[in-house]
Amino acid sequence: MKPALPDPLTLEASPAGLWNMANILTMVRLLLVPFFGYLLAHDHGRSAAWRGMACAVFVVANITDTLDGKVARARNLVTDFGKIADPIADKALMGTALVILSALGELNWWVTIVILARELGITLLRFWVLKYGVIAASQGGKLKTFLQGFAILFYLIPTSATWWHWVSVVTMAAALVLTVATGADYVARAVRLRLSGQKRNA
């Protein structure tokens, strides 16, 4: 009989180096991305069974997103790597889902392009100001990720019900508005951070 795995929230605090539980959970989410993409694209998304497995992997990946943050805060394992890798893992998962859904004809390409342009821009922005500090995810950014996740999950669930389609569309529209609004906020924060850093170094 295999020994029971320890609850990550009860583990003793360890030095906040690269290989800690929070960062490992983030890297697991990154590794799940290509697997999720394969399941979703299989049989052009028409197989309910494969679609169901893609949903399951998507849910598991999002659970790791919740867990890594809780572990990092509870065990004092917050690192600069985690602050950067966590949103990148989120963007990789969401981006893969959006691109494949658009390729399957289930989501308008312009929605995917707007969201991906914002996400890529904010990621580059984070690297642009990395010398002066790290822009952590805001509450609005977390809500945006939450709404995007639910909207994508609604699209992933294999059903042809018209009312379910409209629930997906409305949720995605709300996520899209928040995506643009929080993007503007991140730009303002990045500019302030860079200007304050340049003043300190002057």
N, C-alpha and C positions, 0 to 999 in steps of 0.2 A: 504493500500500500504506500502510495506517495504521500509524503508529509504535506500538510496543508500550507498553502502559501500565506505569508504574513500580510496583514492589512497594511497597505502603504501609509495610511494615516497614523498608524501606531508605531511605525519604525522610529528608532532613535534618530535624533537629528545628526546629520553628517555634514562635513565641510561642504560649502556650496561650490564644489568644483564641477567640471563638465559632466562627469559620470555620477550623477545623483538621480534619485528616483523620478523627480519631476522632469528632468531633461530626457531621461530614458523613455518616459511616457510620450513626450513630444516627438521623439525620434520614431517610436512605434507608429504614431499617427502618420508620419511621413512615409513609412514603409507600407502602410495600408493603402496609400493613394493609388499606386499602379494596379494593385489587386482589385480595388473598388472600380477603377476605370475599365478593367478587363471584363468584370462581371456585368457592368451596366451596358457596355457596347456589344456584348455577346448576342448573336442572333439579331442584331440591329434593334435591341431593346424590346423585341416582341415576346420573348419568353417570360411568362409570369414567374417561373421558378428562379431563373437567373436574376430577374429584376428584384425578386424578394431577397435573394442573397446579397445583391448590391445594397439594398435598403439596410440589411442587417449590418454589413460592414460599415456603411455610412454612420449608423447609430453608434456602433462600437468606437469608431474613430472620434465621434463627437463626445463620447463619454470620457475618452482619454484626455480630451481638451478640458473638460470640467475637472478631472482628477489632477492633472498636472498643476493647475493653478492652486487647487486646494492643498496639495502636498507641498508646493513651493512656499506658500504662506504659512502653513501650519508648522513646517519643519525648518523654516528660515533658509530655504534653498533657492531663493530668488537670485538669479545670475543674469549678467548682461546677455549671455548666450541664450538663455531662456526667453528673455524679453524680445529678442530678435527672431529666434527659431520658432517660437510659439505662433506668432502671427503669420510667419511664412508657411508653416504647416497648415494653418487654417486656410490660407489663400490657395495653397496647392490642392487641397481637398475640394474646396468650393469651386475653384477654377476648373478642375477636371470635370466635376459634375455639370457645370454650366456649359462648357464646350461640347460635351457629349450630348447633353439634352438638346442643344441647338443643332448639332450635326444630325440628330435623330428627327429634327423637325418639330420638336415639342416645345421649344422656347425660342422666341424671336432673337435673332443674332444681335440686334442692336442692344438688347438688354445685357447680354453676355459681354459685349464690347465695352459698354459703359462701366459695368462692374469691374471687369478685368483691368481696364485703363486706370480706374481709380486705385485698385489694389496694387497694381504694379507701380504706379506713381508714388503711393505712400511708402511702399517698400524702398524705392530708390531715395525717397526723401529721408527715410530713417538713416540710410547709409551716408547721405549728404551731411547730416548733422552729427554723425556718430562721434566725431572728434570732440564735440562739445557736450555730448550727453546722449542718453537714450530716451526716445519718446515712447513711453509705455502706453498700452491700450487705454483709451478713455472709457467712461461708462457708456457713452453714446456708441463708441466703436464696438463694445461688447454686445450692446443691444442689437446693433447692425448685424453682427455675426450670428447672434441668436435668431433673428428674423430670417436671415439668408438661409440658415440651416433648416429651419422649419419649412420655408418656401420650397427649398430643394427637395426635402423629404416628401412633401405633398406631391411634387411632380414625380418622384421616384416610385411612389406606391402604385402598383399595377391595378388601375381601375379605369373604366370608361364612363363613369358617372359624370354627367354634366355639372352638377352642383359642386362636385369635388374639384373639377377643373377650375371653376370660378373662385373657389377658396384658395387654390394655388396661385391664381393670377393676382388676386387682391393682396395676398401675403407677400408675393414677390414685388408688387408695386410699392408696398410700404417699405420693404427692405431696400428697394432701389432709391427711394427718396432719402432714407436715412444714410445710405451709402454715399450719396453726393454731399449731403449736409455735413457728415462727419469728416469727409475728405477735405472740405474747405476748412474745417476746424483744425485738422492736423497740419495743413499748410501754414496756417497762422501760427500754430505752436512751434513749428519747425523754424520759421523765420525769426520768431522771438528768441528761440534758443540759440540759433546761430549768431544773431546780433549781440546777444548778451555774452556769448562765449568769445566773440571777437573783441568786445570791449574789455573783457578780463585779460585777454592776451595782448592787448595793445600796450 
